[in-house]
Amino acid sequence: MDEVDGQFEALLTYVKEARGFDFTGYKRSSLVRRVNRRMSQVPVTGFAEYLDFLQVHPDEFTALFNTILINVTGFFRDPEAWERLRTGVLIPLVAAKPPADPIRVWSAGCASGQEACTLAMMLAEILGPEQFRARVKIYATDVDEEQLAEARYASYRARDVTDVPPELLERYFEPIGTRYVFRKDLRRSVIYGRNDLVQDAPISRVDLLTCRNTLMYFNAETQARILGRFHFALTEVGTLFLGKAEMLLSHSSLFQPIDLKRRIFRKVSRGAPAGAPPRADQPPIAHPAEPAGLDRVRNAALMAAPAAQIVVTEDGLIALSNLRAETLFGVSSRDVGRPLRDLEVSYRPVELRRYIEQAQAERRPVRITGVEYPCGTGTTLHLDIQVNPLVDVDSLLGVGVVFQDVTAAKQLRDELERANRELAAAYEELQSTNEELATTNEELQSTVEELETTNEELQSTNEELETMNEELQSTNDELQGINEQLRRSTAELDGANGFLDAILAGLRAGIVVVDQGLRVRVWNRQAEELWGLRSTEAVGEHLLDLDIGLPVDRVRPLVRQALTGDAESKPLELEAINRRGRPIIVRVACSPLPDGSGGTNGAIIVVEAD
C-alpha cells in the first residue's frame, strides 16, 4: 500500500508540475476513485504506468481533468436554499446599500455558469435590469478552462433550464434553435475567469460569496486554508453560501450561521480597534486648602483601620499603632517610644527587622506573603505583611508596617483551587467527551461529503448516459429510416421481379439468361417444358454442364459473340431432343444483356421449337 500511495502522490506531483493543477489538497478516497475510473477507460493497470501514459499522450490531461472535476450544477439547485438566500440575504443587502454603491458577488467553482446566472436573475428581479447593469458585478471562477469556455457562451440545452421558473425563462433567456441563451445585456455583468481556490489569491470586497458543493472535495487542512481566504474576500458584513454537504462547525471563529439548514453563514469580524487613549492635556486640578483638624481625623482613621498597622521611626522606635495591632500583637499607645526590637512583634509572626532594614535601604515597599500566625484561641491567621518606607522629600522618616488578614481569602482560595481541580477534572472528562463527539461529527461529516461526492459522480454519469441515449436514439431513428427505405425498395424489387416472371412465363419461347461466366441466371417455364429441367436445378449451374437435349457446344460461339456486345449475330436452326425424347427443330437466337454503362452483363438465349 505504501508503494501504491507513493506512486499516486508522484502522479499528483507530475500533474501539478506539468499543468499547474494542484490536486494534493483533495480527499484521497474520492480522488483515487475518479483517477481509477479514468485509468480503466485508457486502459492501464497502475498509477506508475498511467504517469508514463500521460507523458507520452499529453492530450490525456483533458480527459483526466474532466473526470476529476465533476462539474455538476444547475439553475436554482436546492430551491428552498435559494429562496432563503433571496429573502434573508439579497433583499436586506440591497436595502442596506446606498443607491449608488456597487454590489459585488463571487461565484466560486461556477462550472458551466448556471449558479452565476441564477444570482444574476435574482438580483435583476430585486433591482430591475437597469440598476442591475449599473451596480452589480458577479465574478464567476473555476479551475476548469473547458467549463469556463462553455460558461462564457451562456447557452444551455432545454433540459438544463427545466428548473428555471417559466416567467424567468421568458424574461431572461432567448430561444435559439434547440438551445436557450442568457440575455446578453445582463451577461456582461457576469465576469468569468480561472481561479484555483488552493493557490490563487481571492477576489476582495465581495458582499456575497457562493461556493456550493466544492469544499467537500478537499481535505480538512485545505478547507481551512480556503475558508481563511473566503473570510478575507468578504466585507465586514459579507455572507457565505455553501452546499448542503458543507457545515463549517469547526470554523466558528470565521463564520457564524444565519441559517444552518440552508448553509448560509455571516462573516465574523476580527474585532473593533481599541478606544482612543485618554487625553493628557487636561489642566491640573487645583486642590483646596487643607481644613483644620485633619490630623485628628487621620489619627482616628488609622486607629479604626481594619488592618493592623505599626509605624516605626528611622531609629527603630515605635511611633504609632492602631487598635487592630493591639488586639493581634499587644502593641498599644503605651509602647510608643519603645524600641521595636524589645517587642514580640519584631520576631513573631515573622522576623520584621531585616525587612524593615531592606525597605529603608532600598526606599521601596517590601511585601511578605503567606505568613501563618497561631492565635491564642487555637486558630491560625494567614497574614500578608507590607513594609512601606515613609519619605518626606529626600529624608527617610521611618517605615509603616501593615498586617493584612487574608485568612478568609486564603480559605476561599483553597476552596477555589479545590473547586478548580474538580472543575478541571470535569472539564477534562467533558473535553474528552467533546473530542469524541467532534470525532464522530467529523466522521459523519466526512461520510456526508463522500455520499454527496458519490451523488455528484452518479449525476455526472447519468448525464453522460442520457447524452449517449440521445445519440443512440438518433442513430436508431436513422436506421429505422434506412430500413423503411430498404423495405420499400425490396417491395418494389419484388414487384418488378414478379412482373418480369409473369412476362417470361407468358412467352412461348424458352428464355435462358447467363452471366459472363456462362452460369445460368434465368430459366423460364418454357425452358422447363422443352428440356425437362426445373429452374431450381438450372439456375447457378454452368450452361455447358446442363444435361439437356440442346447441342450447347454449337450454341457456345453464338453466346460468346453476344457477350462481346455484338447484337448482329444470326439465329441458328438446330436439331435437338425435347424432354419426351422426341427429335425437334429449334431456332436459337442470342443477344447481349447490357449492364447500364455501355458494356454487357451476360447474354439472353431465346429457343423456339417448331
Salt bridges, closest charged atoms under 4 A:
GLU9 OE2 - ARG28 NE 2.75
ASP22 OD2 - LYS16 NZ 3.63
GLU60 OE2 - ARG38 NE 2.69
ASP78 OD2 - ARG212 NH2 3.05
GLU80 OE1 - ARG262 NH2 3.45
GLU83 OE2 - ARG86 NH2 2.77
GLU115 OE2 - ARG212 NH1 3.97
GLU125 OE1 - ARG171 NH2 3.14
ASP160 OD2 - ARG157 NE 3.22
ASP185 OD2 - ARG133 NH1 2.82
ASP185 OD2 - ARG183 NH2 2.70
ASP207 OD1 - LYS97 NZ 3.10
GLU236 OE2 - LYS267 NZ 3.76
ASP259 OD2 - ARG84 NE 2.96
ASP259 OD2 - ARG262 NH1 3.55
ASP281 OD1 - ARG279 NE 3.18
GLU290 OE1 - ARG298 NH2 3.20
ASP295 OD1 - ARG298 NH1 3.18
ASP335 OD1 - ARG338 NH1 2.80
GLU344 OE2 - ARG348 NH1 3.09
GLU351 OE2 - ARG353 NE 2.98
GLU362 OE1 - ARG364 NE 2.71
ASP384 OD2 - ARG367 NH2 3.38
ASP405 OD2 - ARG324 NH2 3.73
ASP414 OD2 - LYS410 NZ 2.96
GLU449 OE1 - LYS27 NZ 1.78
GLU450 OE1 - ARG33 NH2 3.75
GLU456 OE2 - ARG77 NH2 3.01
GLU457 OE1 - ARG33 NE 3.22
GLU457 OE2 - ARG34 NE 3.17
GLU464 OE1 - ARG37 NH2 3.30
GLU466 OE1 - ARG159 NH1 2.86
GLU470 OE2 - ARG159 NH1 3.37
GLU484 OE2 - ARG487 NH2 2.33
GLU484 OE2 - ARG488 NH1 3.48
GLU529 OE1 - ARG579 NH2 3.32
GLU537 OE2 - ARG534 NH2 3.15
GLU573 OE2 - ARG587 NH1 3.73
GLU608 OE1 - ARG587 NH2 3.46
ASP610 OD1 - ARG587 NH1 3.91
